[in-house]
């Protein structure tokens, strides 16, 4: 583990530091990929000082597979050098208790996650999404209970609105279990959190780890000459080819020049851009190869932006 390779940033007003670039296991860690290729990405992450691995009960395919893979990849001697997360809420099994944010489902799904991970506890457990049909009081009381029973050290929410995040933070504070972190989507192609959520997180002292900062690969040079057969858009499960539009490609081309003038690729510029805001603790990237991960972590070599550069990016986004 090279702890000099990248900065570790404070997660909100907590005691926890997270690497500027974290690795997510949504793709590439399920069945259908060889353990060797998964090990190569995981070991590269460790080399690059990535101490934070983002997982969820559903990540695979099949559901649960990414947790089982992580169990095989993590040497137990490194358990205290990494932050391991999982999430619950999305449908996992049949029937009324197989999904949602009821206490009944959440405790069961976390216990199944811990069994697959081969761990006594995770470092962060997230509500993967809000569940308007379950009282927020029940949702947060379950998070508090998970901490008190030693199943997780910290708790977070993902995909919650600014208003519900503020409410959850207040309720959790009353219970004595602070809301550590929020996990929203954020990239140059999706700037919604700038209009409300980031302000709430700052006010509440909650950290922010942003997912899909490369818009699943759109904000890279991957699609400039068509859709490669081994790309996520070709797989067409979560990123469909119709999202590779002429407008997106024109935006990426216009960013390329600016990136080159900074000595960066479009991917590196996009990650550095997301990290320019101190309220963003970490960017959560995916990678289908060790080379992609290495290139992405190199974004931290140039995190500063001039006002002119930021204005040029905003102009390009509006064109
Ligand atoms: P990214 O936006 O970083 O997309 C990753 C994909 O982009 C890679 O799989 C690869 O695609 C391509 N890519 C990455 N680096 C490069 C590069 N340097 N050059 C060219 N292409 C590159 O993030 P993800 O969408 O994968 O999300 C990251 C993590 O966020 C997930 O693993 C998960 O942990 C979390 N997440 C959470 C969600 C939530 O609801 N809480 C929802 C979605 C994600 P290819 O396979 O084509 O090579």
py3Dmol code that shows the C-alpha trace and the ligand (Angstrom):
import py3Dmol

protein = """\
ATOM      1  CA  UNK A   1       0.000   0.000   0.000  1.00  0.00           C
ATOM      2  CA  UNK A   2       1.514   3.303  -1.085  1.00  0.00           C
ATOM      3  CA  UNK A   3       0.120   5.907   1.286  1.00  0.00           C
ATOM      4  CA  UNK A   4       2.036   8.673  -0.480  1.00  0.00           C
ATOM      5  CA  UNK A   5       0.330   8.225  -3.857  1.00  0.00           C
ATOM      6  CA  UNK A   6      -2.786  10.219  -3.117  1.00  0.00           C
ATOM      7  CA  UNK A   7      -4.236  12.582  -0.542  1.00  0.00           C
ATOM      8  CA  UNK A   8      -6.587  11.370   2.201  1.00  0.00           C
ATOM      9  CA  UNK A   9      -9.428  13.787   2.794  1.00  0.00           C
ATOM     10  CA  UNK A  10     -11.572  14.221   5.885  1.00  0.00           C
ATOM     11  CA  UNK A  11     -15.065  12.835   5.553  1.00  0.00           C
ATOM     12  CA  UNK A  12     -17.288  15.717   6.629  1.00  0.00           C
ATOM     13  CA  UNK A  13     -16.648  16.617  10.252  1.00  0.00           C
ATOM     14  CA  UNK A  14     -15.890  13.011  11.235  1.00  0.00           C
ATOM     15  CA  UNK A  15     -12.610  11.444  12.266  1.00  0.00           C
ATOM     16  CA  UNK A  16     -12.458   9.299   9.133  1.00  0.00           C
ATOM     17  CA  UNK A  17     -10.124  10.034   6.221  1.00  0.00           C
ATOM     18  CA  UNK A  18     -10.850   8.649   2.759  1.00  0.00           C
ATOM     19  CA  UNK A  19      -8.589   8.553  -0.298  1.00  0.00           C
ATOM     20  CA  UNK A  20      -9.334  11.163  -2.968  1.00  0.00           C
ATOM     21  CA  UNK A  21      -9.965   8.278  -5.395  1.00  0.00           C
ATOM     22  CA  UNK A  22     -11.894   5.240  -4.164  1.00  0.00           C
ATOM     23  CA  UNK A  23     -12.797   2.039  -6.018  1.00  0.00           C
ATOM     24  CA  UNK A  24     -16.329   0.745  -6.567  1.00  0.00           C
ATOM     25  CA  UNK A  25     -17.129  -2.921  -7.230  1.00  0.00           C
ATOM     26  CA  UNK A  26     -20.471  -2.451  -9.001  1.00  0.00           C
ATOM     27  CA  UNK A  27     -19.027  -3.769 -12.266  1.00  0.00           C
ATOM     28  CA  UNK A  28     -16.122  -6.130 -13.000  1.00  0.00           C
ATOM     29  CA  UNK A  29     -16.218  -8.036  -9.693  1.00  0.00           C
ATOM     30  CA  UNK A  30     -19.069 -10.449 -10.328  1.00  0.00           C
ATOM     31  CA  UNK A  31     -19.294 -13.710 -12.212  1.00  0.00           C
ATOM     32  CA  UNK A  32     -18.131 -13.692 -15.793  1.00  0.00           C
ATOM     33  CA  UNK A  33     -14.771 -12.082 -14.952  1.00  0.00           C
ATOM     34  CA  UNK A  34     -11.792 -14.152 -13.954  1.00  0.00           C
ATOM     35  CA  UNK A  35     -10.560 -13.952 -10.385  1.00  0.00           C
ATOM     36  CA  UNK A  36      -7.106 -13.188 -11.795  1.00  0.00           C
ATOM     37  CA  UNK A  37      -8.330 -10.074 -13.590  1.00  0.00           C
ATOM     38  CA  UNK A  38     -10.214  -8.992 -10.481  1.00  0.00           C
ATOM     39  CA  UNK A  39      -7.159  -9.581  -8.329  1.00  0.00           C
ATOM     40  CA  UNK A  40      -5.050  -7.488 -10.712  1.00  0.00           C
ATOM     41  CA  UNK A  41      -7.402  -4.505 -10.328  1.00  0.00           C
ATOM     42  CA  UNK A  42      -7.674  -4.974  -6.561  1.00  0.00           C
ATOM     43  CA  UNK A  43      -3.925  -5.258  -6.049  1.00  0.00           C
ATOM     44  CA  UNK A  44      -3.366  -2.212  -8.237  1.00  0.00           C
ATOM     45  CA  UNK A  45      -5.821  -0.331  -6.029  1.00  0.00           C
ATOM     46  CA  UNK A  46      -3.783  -1.213  -2.961  1.00  0.00           C
ATOM     47  CA  UNK A  47      -0.576  -0.141  -4.724  1.00  0.00           C
ATOM     48  CA  UNK A  48      -2.230   3.197  -5.479  1.00  0.00           C
ATOM     49  CA  UNK A  49      -3.163   3.865  -1.873  1.00  0.00           C
ATOM     50  CA  UNK A  50      -6.849   3.137  -2.407  1.00  0.00           C
ATOM     51  CA  UNK A  51      -8.056   2.264   1.065  1.00  0.00           C
ATOM     52  CA  UNK A  52     -11.773   2.569   0.390  1.00  0.00           C
ATOM     53  CA  UNK A  53     -13.794  -0.098  -1.422  1.00  0.00           C
ATOM     54  CA  UNK A  54     -17.444   0.478  -2.194  1.00  0.00           C
ATOM     55  CA  UNK A  55     -19.720  -2.540  -2.446  1.00  0.00           C
ATOM     56  CA  UNK A  56     -23.451  -3.312  -2.162  1.00  0.00           C
ATOM     57  CA  UNK A  57     -25.474  -6.429  -1.479  1.00  0.00           C
ATOM     58  CA  UNK A  58     -26.661  -6.514  -5.094  1.00  0.00           C
ATOM     59  CA  UNK A  59     -23.364  -5.990  -6.888  1.00  0.00           C
ATOM     60  CA  UNK A  60     -22.544  -8.905  -9.156  1.00  0.00           C
ATOM     61  CA  UNK A  61     -24.012 -10.472 -11.174  1.00  0.00           C
ATOM     62  CA  UNK A  62     -25.407 -12.528  -9.562  1.00  0.00           C
ATOM     63  CA  UNK A  63     -26.472 -10.553  -6.492  1.00  0.00           C
ATOM     64  CA  UNK A  64     -23.904 -10.937  -3.728  1.00  0.00           C
ATOM     65  CA  UNK A  65     -21.071 -11.917  -6.053  1.00  0.00           C
ATOM     66  CA  UNK A  66     -18.985  -8.772  -5.573  1.00  0.00           C
ATOM     67  CA  UNK A  67     -19.021  -9.278  -1.808  1.00  0.00           C
ATOM     68  CA  UNK A  68     -17.957 -12.900  -2.226  1.00  0.00           C
ATOM     69  CA  UNK A  69     -15.170 -11.818  -4.596  1.00  0.00           C
ATOM     70  CA  UNK A  70     -13.961  -9.184  -2.148  1.00  0.00           C
ATOM     71  CA  UNK A  71     -13.847 -11.870   0.540  1.00  0.00           C
ATOM     72  CA  UNK A  72     -11.440 -13.832  -1.668  1.00  0.00           C
ATOM     73  CA  UNK A  73      -9.328 -10.789  -2.558  1.00  0.00           C
ATOM     74  CA  UNK A  74      -8.749  -9.068   0.781  1.00  0.00           C
ATOM     75  CA  UNK A  75      -5.851 -10.489   2.780  1.00  0.00           C
ATOM     76  CA  UNK A  76      -7.029 -10.542   6.396  1.00  0.00           C
ATOM     77  CA  UNK A  77      -3.778  -8.906   7.459  1.00  0.00           C
ATOM     78  CA  UNK A  78      -5.016  -5.760   5.688  1.00  0.00           C
ATOM     79  CA  UNK A  79      -8.454  -5.582   7.319  1.00  0.00           C
ATOM     80  CA  UNK A  80      -7.517  -2.596   9.463  1.00  0.00           C
ATOM     81  CA  UNK A  81      -5.959  -0.739   6.521  1.00  0.00           C
ATOM     82  CA  UNK A  82      -9.140  -0.581   4.446  1.00  0.00           C
ATOM     83  CA  UNK A  83     -12.626   0.860   4.626  1.00  0.00           C
ATOM     84  CA  UNK A  84     -15.197  -1.674   3.405  1.00  0.00           C
ATOM     85  CA  UNK A  85     -18.740  -0.601   2.681  1.00  0.00           C
ATOM     86  CA  UNK A  86     -21.948  -2.281   1.768  1.00  0.00           C
ATOM     87  CA  UNK A  87     -25.516  -1.136   1.175  1.00  0.00           C
ATOM     88  CA  UNK A  88     -29.055  -2.392   1.481  1.00  0.00           C
ATOM     89  CA  UNK A  89     -32.504  -1.431   0.231  1.00  0.00           C
ATOM     90  CA  UNK A  90     -32.789  -2.687  -3.327  1.00  0.00           C
ATOM     91  CA  UNK A  91     -34.634  -5.973  -3.998  1.00  0.00           C
ATOM     92  CA  UNK A  92     -32.559  -9.007  -2.976  1.00  0.00           C
ATOM     93  CA  UNK A  93     -35.024 -11.854  -2.531  1.00  0.00           C
ATOM     94  CA  UNK A  94     -38.707 -12.548  -3.003  1.00  0.00           C
ATOM     95  CA  UNK A  95     -41.476 -11.456  -0.697  1.00  0.00           C
ATOM     96  CA  UNK A  96     -42.207  -8.381   1.402  1.00  0.00           C
ATOM     97  CA  UNK A  97     -39.001  -8.678   3.467  1.00  0.00           C
ATOM     98  CA  UNK A  98     -36.636  -8.963   0.507  1.00  0.00           C
ATOM     99  CA  UNK A  99     -36.413  -5.251  -0.209  1.00  0.00           C
ATOM    100  CA  UNK A 100     -36.912  -1.747   1.150  1.00  0.00           C
ATOM    101  CA  UNK A 101     -35.768   0.003   4.288  1.00  0.00           C
ATOM    102  CA  UNK A 102     -37.796  -1.803   6.942  1.00  0.00           C
ATOM    103  CA  UNK A 103     -35.819  -2.926   9.963  1.00  0.00           C
ATOM    104  CA  UNK A 104     -36.784  -6.467   8.976  1.00  0.00           C
ATOM    105  CA  UNK A 105     -35.134  -6.290   5.543  1.00  0.00           C
ATOM    106  CA  UNK A 106     -32.135  -4.133   6.379  1.00  0.00           C
ATOM    107  CA  UNK A 107     -30.857  -6.269   9.249  1.00  0.00           C
ATOM    108  CA  UNK A 108     -31.282  -9.449   7.248  1.00  0.00           C
ATOM    109  CA  UNK A 109     -29.531  -8.097   4.165  1.00  0.00           C
ATOM    110  CA  UNK A 110     -26.615  -6.721   6.186  1.00  0.00           C
ATOM    111  CA  UNK A 111     -26.187 -10.044   7.993  1.00  0.00           C
ATOM    112  CA  UNK A 112     -26.150 -11.861   4.643  1.00  0.00           C
ATOM    113  CA  UNK A 113     -23.605  -9.326   3.337  1.00  0.00           C
ATOM    114  CA  UNK A 114     -21.336  -9.876   6.338  1.00  0.00           C
ATOM    115  CA  UNK A 115     -21.491 -13.634   5.760  1.00  0.00           C
ATOM    116  CA  UNK A 116     -20.529 -13.235   2.085  1.00  0.00           C
ATOM    117  CA  UNK A 117     -17.759 -10.778   2.939  1.00  0.00           C
ATOM    118  CA  UNK A 118     -16.480 -13.051   5.695  1.00  0.00           C
ATOM    119  CA  UNK A 119     -16.304 -10.039   8.018  1.00  0.00           C
ATOM    120  CA  UNK A 120     -17.650  -9.372  11.504  1.00  0.00           C
ATOM    121  CA  UNK A 121     -18.436  -5.776  10.565  1.00  0.00           C
ATOM    122  CA  UNK A 122     -18.306  -3.355   7.671  1.00  0.00           C
ATOM    123  CA  UNK A 123     -16.924   0.143   8.060  1.00  0.00           C
ATOM    124  CA  UNK A 124     -19.839   1.941   6.432  1.00  0.00           C
ATOM    125  CA  UNK A 125     -23.378   0.665   5.862  1.00  0.00           C
ATOM    126  CA  UNK A 126     -25.548   2.711   3.500  1.00  0.00           C
ATOM    127  CA  UNK A 127     -29.229   2.955   2.850  1.00  0.00           C
ATOM    128  CA  UNK A 128     -28.883   2.487  -0.915  1.00  0.00           C
ATOM    129  CA  UNK A 129     -31.934   4.625  -1.546  1.00  0.00           C
ATOM    130  CA  UNK A 130     -34.728   6.288   0.351  1.00  0.00           C
ATOM    131  CA  UNK A 131     -37.926   4.346   1.036  1.00  0.00           C
ATOM    132  CA  UNK A 132     -40.801   6.774   1.393  1.00  0.00           C
ATOM    133  CA  UNK A 133     -43.101   3.975   2.586  1.00  0.00           C
ATOM    134  CA  UNK A 134     -40.989   3.219   5.650  1.00  0.00           C
ATOM    135  CA  UNK A 135     -40.959   5.927   8.332  1.00  0.00           C
ATOM    136  CA  UNK A 136     -37.621   7.705   8.339  1.00  0.00           C
ATOM    137  CA  UNK A 137     -37.538   7.138  12.108  1.00  0.00           C
ATOM    138  CA  UNK A 138     -37.527   3.353  11.513  1.00  0.00           C
ATOM    139  CA  UNK A 139     -34.814   3.630   8.867  1.00  0.00           C
ATOM    140  CA  UNK A 140     -32.438   5.663  11.035  1.00  0.00           C
ATOM    141  CA  UNK A 141     -33.178   3.687  14.189  1.00  0.00           C
ATOM    142  CA  UNK A 142     -32.097   0.591  12.270  1.00  0.00           C
ATOM    143  CA  UNK A 143     -28.834   2.297  11.263  1.00  0.00           C
ATOM    144  CA  UNK A 144     -28.230   3.276  14.876  1.00  0.00           C
ATOM    145  CA  UNK A 145     -28.935  -0.304  15.986  1.00  0.00           C
ATOM    146  CA  UNK A 146     -26.455  -1.648  13.396  1.00  0.00           C
ATOM    147  CA  UNK A 147     -23.731   0.531  14.896  1.00  0.00           C
ATOM    148  CA  UNK A 148     -24.633  -0.364  18.469  1.00  0.00           C
ATOM    149  CA  UNK A 149     -24.598  -4.085  17.697  1.00  0.00           C
ATOM    150  CA  UNK A 150     -21.181  -3.832  16.056  1.00  0.00           C
ATOM    151  CA  UNK A 151     -22.302  -4.678  12.531  1.00  0.00           C
ATOM    152  CA  UNK A 152     -20.977  -1.405  11.104  1.00  0.00           C
ATOM    153  CA  UNK A 153     -18.749   1.378  12.359  1.00  0.00           C
ATOM    154  CA  UNK A 154     -20.419   4.229  10.476  1.00  0.00           C
ATOM    155  CA  UNK A 155     -23.610   4.823   8.517  1.00  0.00           C
ATOM    156  CA  UNK A 156     -24.468   6.657   5.325  1.00  0.00           C
ATOM    157  CA  UNK A 157     -27.235   7.295   2.843  1.00  0.00           C
ATOM    158  CA  UNK A 158     -27.215   7.208  -0.938  1.00  0.00           C
ATOM    159  CA  UNK A 159     -29.539   8.838  -3.466  1.00  0.00           C
ATOM    160  CA  UNK A 160     -31.445  10.730  -0.730  1.00  0.00           C
ATOM    161  CA  UNK A 161     -32.899  14.161  -1.508  1.00  0.00           C
ATOM    162  CA  UNK A 162     -31.420  17.217   0.245  1.00  0.00           C
ATOM    163  CA  UNK A 163     -34.512  17.546   2.451  1.00  0.00           C
ATOM    164  CA  UNK A 164     -34.600  13.911   3.541  1.00  0.00           C
ATOM    165  CA  UNK A 165     -30.840  13.963   4.096  1.00  0.00           C
ATOM    166  CA  UNK A 166     -31.181  16.900   6.479  1.00  0.00           C
ATOM    167  CA  UNK A 167     -33.994  15.095   8.321  1.00  0.00           C
ATOM    168  CA  UNK A 168     -32.027  11.857   8.535  1.00  0.00           C
ATOM    169  CA  UNK A 169     -28.956  13.712   9.810  1.00  0.00           C
ATOM    170  CA  UNK A 170     -31.013  15.397  12.529  1.00  0.00           C
ATOM    171  CA  UNK A 171     -32.724  12.172  13.623  1.00  0.00           C
ATOM    172  CA  UNK A 172     -29.445  10.278  13.688  1.00  0.00           C
ATOM    173  CA  UNK A 173     -27.770  13.014  15.716  1.00  0.00           C
ATOM    174  CA  UNK A 174     -30.561  12.712  18.295  1.00  0.00           C
ATOM    175  CA  UNK A 175     -29.835   8.985  18.521  1.00  0.00           C
ATOM    176  CA  UNK A 176     -26.100   9.626  18.997  1.00  0.00           C
ATOM    177  CA  UNK A 177     -25.011   8.047  15.701  1.00  0.00           C
ATOM    178  CA  UNK A 178     -23.863  10.761  13.286  1.00  0.00           C
ATOM    179  CA  UNK A 179     -24.589  10.506   9.585  1.00  0.00           C
ATOM    180  CA  UNK A 180     -21.069  10.017   8.213  1.00  0.00           C
ATOM    181  CA  UNK A 181     -21.529  10.262   4.489  1.00  0.00           C
ATOM    182  CA  UNK A 182     -23.802  10.666   1.505  1.00  0.00           C
ATOM    183  CA  UNK A 183     -23.253   8.878  -1.802  1.00  0.00           C
ATOM    184  CA  UNK A 184     -24.802  10.741  -4.742  1.00  0.00           C
ATOM    185  CA  UNK A 185     -24.155  10.695  -8.466  1.00  0.00           C
ATOM    186  CA  UNK A 186     -21.966  13.597  -9.638  1.00  0.00           C
ATOM    187  CA  UNK A 187     -20.058  14.325 -12.801  1.00  0.00           C
ATOM    188  CA  UNK A 188     -19.599  16.932 -15.486  1.00  0.00           C
ATOM    189  CA  UNK A 189     -22.705  15.402 -17.074  1.00  0.00           C
ATOM    190  CA  UNK A 190     -24.799  15.423 -13.893  1.00  0.00           C
ATOM    191  CA  UNK A 191     -24.374  18.440 -11.625  1.00  0.00           C
ATOM    192  CA  UNK A 192     -27.657  18.184  -9.729  1.00  0.00           C
ATOM    193  CA  UNK A 193     -26.062  18.035  -6.255  1.00  0.00           C
ATOM    194  CA  UNK A 194     -24.673  21.544  -6.701  1.00  0.00           C
ATOM    195  CA  UNK A 195     -28.230  22.829  -6.270  1.00  0.00           C
ATOM    196  CA  UNK A 196     -29.048  21.867  -2.707  1.00  0.00           C
ATOM    197  CA  UNK A 197     -27.462  18.635  -1.528  1.00  0.00           C
ATOM    198  CA  UNK A 198     -23.869  19.877  -1.172  1.00  0.00           C
ATOM    199  CA  UNK A 199     -25.093  22.815   0.925  1.00  0.00           C
ATOM    200  CA  UNK A 200     -26.955  20.465   3.258  1.00  0.00           C
ATOM    201  CA  UNK A 201     -23.930  18.194   3.609  1.00  0.00           C
ATOM    202  CA  UNK A 202     -21.680  21.118   4.481  1.00  0.00           C
ATOM    203  CA  UNK A 203     -24.138  22.420   7.041  1.00  0.00           C
ATOM    204  CA  UNK A 204     -24.612  19.003   8.651  1.00  0.00           C
ATOM    205  CA  UNK A 205     -20.899  18.110   8.532  1.00  0.00           C
ATOM    206  CA  UNK A 206     -21.585  15.059   6.377  1.00  0.00           C
ATOM    207  CA  UNK A 207     -18.977  13.798   3.892  1.00  0.00           C
ATOM    208  CA  UNK A 208     -19.679  13.091   0.247  1.00  0.00           C
ATOM    209  CA  UNK A 209     -18.364  10.296  -1.950  1.00  0.00           C
ATOM    210  CA  UNK A 210     -19.612  10.746  -5.494  1.00  0.00           C
ATOM    211  CA  UNK A 211     -20.416   7.834  -7.761  1.00  0.00           C
ATOM    212  CA  UNK A 212     -20.040   7.550 -11.544  1.00  0.00           C
ATOM    213  CA  UNK A 213     -17.756  10.627 -11.734  1.00  0.00           C
ATOM    214  CA  UNK A 214     -16.844   9.517 -15.267  1.00  0.00           C
ATOM    215  CA  UNK A 215     -20.528   9.035 -16.147  1.00  0.00           C
ATOM    216  CA  UNK A 216     -19.839   5.296 -16.475  1.00  0.00           C
ATOM    217  CA  UNK A 217     -17.058   5.949 -18.987  1.00  0.00           C
ATOM    218  CA  UNK A 218     -18.705   8.629 -21.141  1.00  0.00           C
ATOM    219  CA  UNK A 219     -16.289  11.233 -19.759  1.00  0.00           C
ATOM    220  CA  UNK A 220     -13.236   9.448 -21.154  1.00  0.00           C
ATOM    221  CA  UNK A 221     -11.788   8.845 -24.597  1.00  0.00           C
ATOM    222  CA  UNK A 222     -13.457   5.384 -24.647  1.00  0.00           C
ATOM    223  CA  UNK A 223     -16.236   6.241 -27.128  1.00  0.00           C
ATOM    224  CA  UNK A 224     -14.568   8.813 -29.378  1.00  0.00           C
ATOM    225  CA  UNK A 225     -14.130   6.311 -32.238  1.00  0.00           C
ATOM    226  CA  UNK A 226     -17.281   4.264 -31.751  1.00  0.00           C
ATOM    227  CA  UNK A 227     -18.416   1.762 -29.126  1.00  0.00           C
ATOM    228  CA  UNK A 228     -15.669  -0.774 -28.333  1.00  0.00           C
ATOM    229  CA  UNK A 229     -16.859  -4.374 -27.985  1.00  0.00           C
ATOM    230  CA  UNK A 230     -15.482  -4.690 -24.456  1.00  0.00           C
ATOM    231  CA  UNK A 231     -17.039  -1.451 -23.155  1.00  0.00           C
ATOM    232  CA  UNK A 232     -19.893  -0.903 -20.728  1.00  0.00           C
ATOM    233  CA  UNK A 233     -22.002   0.694 -23.475  1.00  0.00           C
ATOM    234  CA  UNK A 234     -21.584  -2.457 -25.598  1.00  0.00           C
ATOM    235  CA  UNK A 235     -22.688  -4.547 -22.618  1.00  0.00           C
ATOM    236  CA  UNK A 236     -25.782  -2.271 -22.604  1.00  0.00           C
ATOM    237  CA  UNK A 237     -26.994  -3.309 -19.150  1.00  0.00           C
ATOM    238  CA  UNK A 238     -26.661  -0.010 -17.286  1.00  0.00           C
ATOM    239  CA  UNK A 239     -25.077   2.261 -19.903  1.00  0.00           C
ATOM    240  CA  UNK A 240     -27.013   1.944 -23.124  1.00  0.00           C
ATOM    241  CA  UNK A 241     -25.518   2.873 -26.506  1.00  0.00           C
ATOM    242  CA  UNK A 242     -28.134   5.601 -27.015  1.00  0.00           C
ATOM    243  CA  UNK A 243     -26.400   7.578 -24.235  1.00  0.00           C
ATOM    244  CA  UNK A 244     -23.324   7.911 -26.453  1.00  0.00           C
ATOM    245  CA  UNK A 245     -24.820  10.908 -28.254  1.00  0.00           C
ATOM    246  CA  UNK A 246     -23.168  13.356 -30.668  1.00  0.00           C
ATOM    247  CA  UNK A 247     -23.631  16.037 -27.975  1.00  0.00           C
ATOM    248  CA  UNK A 248     -21.759  13.990 -25.362  1.00  0.00           C
ATOM    249  CA  UNK A 249     -18.972  13.228 -27.828  1.00  0.00           C
ATOM    250  CA  UNK A 250     -18.712  16.911 -28.785  1.00  0.00           C
ATOM    251  CA  UNK A 251     -18.470  17.837 -25.100  1.00  0.00           C
ATOM    252  CA  UNK A 252     -15.726  15.254 -24.522  1.00  0.00           C
ATOM    253  CA  UNK A 253     -13.826  16.545 -27.568  1.00  0.00           C
ATOM    254  CA  UNK A 254     -14.036  20.108 -26.324  1.00  0.00           C
ATOM    255  CA  UNK A 255     -12.801  18.987 -22.894  1.00  0.00           C
ATOM    256  CA  UNK A 256      -9.890  17.122 -24.528  1.00  0.00           C
ATOM    257  CA  UNK A 257      -8.115  20.321 -25.512  1.00  0.00           C
ATOM    258  CA  UNK A 258      -8.450  21.861 -22.097  1.00  0.00           C
ATOM    259  CA  UNK A 259      -7.345  18.614 -20.464  1.00  0.00           C
ATOM    260  CA  UNK A 260      -4.295  18.433 -22.726  1.00  0.00           C
ATOM    261  CA  UNK A 261      -3.317  21.985 -21.791  1.00  0.00           C
ATOM    262  CA  UNK A 262      -3.287  20.813 -18.153  1.00  0.00           C
ATOM    263  CA  UNK A 263      -1.312  17.690 -19.010  1.00  0.00           C
ATOM    264  CA  UNK A 264      -4.345  15.506 -18.326  1.00  0.00           C
ATOM    265  CA  UNK A 265      -6.740  13.196 -20.116  1.00  0.00           C
ATOM    266  CA  UNK A 266     -10.460  13.932 -20.147  1.00  0.00           C
ATOM    267  CA  UNK A 267     -10.962  11.275 -17.461  1.00  0.00           C
ATOM    268  CA  UNK A 268      -8.336  12.871 -15.222  1.00  0.00           C
ATOM    269  CA  UNK A 269      -9.743  16.339 -15.776  1.00  0.00           C
ATOM    270  CA  UNK A 270     -13.241  15.079 -14.953  1.00  0.00           C
ATOM    271  CA  UNK A 271     -12.103  13.498 -11.687  1.00  0.00           C
ATOM    272  CA  UNK A 272     -10.008  16.512 -10.661  1.00  0.00           C
ATOM    273  CA  UNK A 273     -12.977  18.740 -11.466  1.00  0.00           C
ATOM    274  CA  UNK A 274     -15.264  16.746  -9.134  1.00  0.00           C
ATOM    275  CA  UNK A 275     -12.630  16.950  -6.400  1.00  0.00           C
ATOM    276  CA  UNK A 276     -12.193  20.737  -6.776  1.00  0.00           C
ATOM    277  CA  UNK A 277     -15.032  21.186  -4.287  1.00  0.00           C
ATOM    278  CA  UNK A 278     -13.776  20.512  -0.753  1.00  0.00           C
ATOM    279  CA  UNK A 279     -17.233  19.231   0.166  1.00  0.00           C
ATOM    280  CA  UNK A 280     -16.575  16.256  -2.124  1.00  0.00           C
ATOM    281  CA  UNK A 281     -14.497  13.901  -0.007  1.00  0.00           C
ATOM    282  CA  UNK A 282     -13.754  11.276  -2.635  1.00  0.00           C
ATOM    283  CA  UNK A 283     -14.591  10.214  -6.180  1.00  0.00           C
ATOM    284  CA  UNK A 284     -15.775   6.635  -6.538  1.00  0.00           C
ATOM    285  CA  UNK A 285     -14.524   5.229  -9.812  1.00  0.00           C
ATOM    286  CA  UNK A 286     -15.014   1.918 -11.539  1.00  0.00           C
ATOM    287  CA  UNK A 287     -12.291   0.263 -13.581  1.00  0.00           C
ATOM    288  CA  UNK A 288     -12.232  -2.661 -15.978  1.00  0.00           C
ATOM    289  CA  UNK A 289      -8.421  -2.837 -15.908  1.00  0.00           C
ATOM    290  CA  UNK A 290      -5.502  -1.922 -13.626  1.00  0.00           C
ATOM    291  CA  UNK A 291      -4.351   0.547 -16.287  1.00  0.00           C
ATOM    292  CA  UNK A 292      -7.605   2.508 -16.105  1.00  0.00           C
ATOM    293  CA  UNK A 293      -7.327   2.698 -12.332  1.00  0.00           C
ATOM    294  CA  UNK A 294      -3.725   3.860 -12.449  1.00  0.00           C
ATOM    295  CA  UNK A 295      -4.621   6.545 -15.002  1.00  0.00           C
ATOM    296  CA  UNK A 296      -7.532   7.698 -12.872  1.00  0.00           C
ATOM    297  CA  UNK A 297      -5.538   8.025  -9.668  1.00  0.00           C
ATOM    298  CA  UNK A 298      -3.048  10.186 -11.579  1.00  0.00           C
ATOM    299  CA  UNK A 299      -5.815  12.825 -11.623  1.00  0.00           C
ATOM    300  CA  UNK A 300      -4.648  13.818  -8.146  1.00  0.00           C
ATOM    301  CA  UNK A 301      -1.362  15.097  -9.591  1.00  0.00           C
ATOM    302  CA  UNK A 302      -3.218  18.173 -10.834  1.00  0.00           C
ATOM    303  CA  UNK A 303      -6.213  19.105  -8.707  1.00  0.00           C
ATOM    304  CA  UNK A 304      -5.993  22.907  -8.901  1.00  0.00           C
ATOM    305  CA  UNK A 305      -8.060  24.845 -11.467  1.00  0.00           C
ATOM    306  CA  UNK A 306      -7.843  28.468 -12.505  1.00  0.00           C
ATOM    307  CA  UNK A 307     -11.044  30.476 -12.663  1.00  0.00           C
ATOM    308  CA  UNK A 308     -10.563  30.684 -16.431  1.00  0.00           C
ATOM    309  CA  UNK A 309     -10.388  26.892 -16.716  1.00  0.00           C
ATOM    310  CA  UNK A 310     -13.543  26.441 -14.652  1.00  0.00           C
ATOM    311  CA  UNK A 311     -15.331  29.049 -16.757  1.00  0.00           C
ATOM    312  CA  UNK A 312     -14.202  27.300 -19.958  1.00  0.00           C
ATOM    313  CA  UNK A 313     -15.565  23.995 -18.628  1.00  0.00           C
ATOM    314  CA  UNK A 314     -18.899  25.620 -17.769  1.00  0.00           C
ATOM    315  CA  UNK A 315     -19.075  27.150 -21.256  1.00  0.00           C
ATOM    316  CA  UNK A 316     -18.329  23.791 -22.899  1.00  0.00           C
ATOM    317  CA  UNK A 317     -21.044  22.158 -20.794  1.00  0.00           C
ATOM    318  CA  UNK A 318     -23.628  24.657 -22.025  1.00  0.00           C
ATOM    319  CA  UNK A 319     -22.818  24.287 -25.734  1.00  0.00           C
TER     320      UNK A 319
END
"""
ligand_1 = """\
48
LIG
P -17.252 5.593 -13.403
O -18.039 6.782 -13.812
O -15.869 5.791 -12.901
O -17.256 4.554 -14.620
C -16.371 3.477 -14.625
C -16.233 2.934 -16.036
O -15.685 3.921 -16.899
C -15.245 1.781 -16.079
O -15.839 0.560 -15.784
C -14.743 1.850 -17.507
O -15.717 1.319 -18.384
C -14.702 3.354 -17.744
N -13.392 3.930 -17.372
C -12.904 4.140 -16.124
N -11.688 4.709 -16.179
C -11.394 4.875 -17.472
C -10.288 5.418 -18.153
N -9.239 5.905 -17.497
N -10.314 5.434 -19.512
C -11.370 4.944 -20.198
N -12.464 4.411 -19.604
C -12.477 4.384 -18.249
O -17.980 4.869 -12.186
P -19.085 3.702 -12.060
O -20.292 4.052 -12.830
O -18.428 2.386 -12.299
O -19.415 3.835 -10.532
C -18.360 3.728 -9.587
C -18.866 3.120 -8.319
O -19.866 3.956 -7.739
C -19.560 1.775 -8.479
O -18.643 0.705 -8.591
C -20.338 1.719 -7.202
O -19.478 1.347 -6.145
C -20.785 3.153 -7.023
N -22.151 3.385 -7.526
C -23.132 3.628 -6.604
C -24.428 3.822 -6.986
C -25.444 4.105 -5.941
O -26.648 4.093 -6.244
N -25.041 4.354 -4.710
C -24.840 3.778 -8.403
C -23.722 3.575 -9.311
C -22.436 3.394 -8.868
P -15.455 0.046 -19.323
O -16.024 -1.080 -18.576
O -16.217 0.391 -20.566
O -13.976 -0.066 -19.546
"""
view = py3Dmol.view(width=600, height=400)
view.addModel(protein, "pdb")
view.setStyle({"model": 0}, {"cartoon": {"style": "trace"}})
view.addModel(ligand_1, "xyz")
view.setStyle({"model": 1}, {"stick": {}})
view.zoomTo()
view.show()
